[in-house]
Amino acid sequence: MSKLLAVIKILPEDDSISLDKLKDDLKAALPKGEKDLYVHKFQEEEIAFGLKALKVFVIMPGDFPGGTQPVEDAFAAVKGVGQVDVEIVQTLPG
């Protein structure tokens, strides 16, 4: 079965949101029951005026029901998340 890499950009509601807590909350929010669905890494990105975005690198099965939508919905429901945007989805080699 193929695996996908989805890079999802998370914009916090404001600059007072703790990115460390947000990272933990995003990991915990992933839909349960799928061992091949997990956060590979986070990358912080400067936006402007002290505001940072998080890029979340999610590994997921190629045949995950609903594609990235369940992950987007789970991330959007996390307290402190202002916006969720999928930047890249690509198939991983192997």
Buried (B, 14 or more C-beta within 10 A) or exposed (E): EEBBBBBBBBBBEEEEBEBEEBBEBBBEBBBEEEEEBEBEEBEEEEEEEEBBBBBBBBBBBEEBEEBBEBBBEBBEEBEBBEEBEBEEBEEEEE
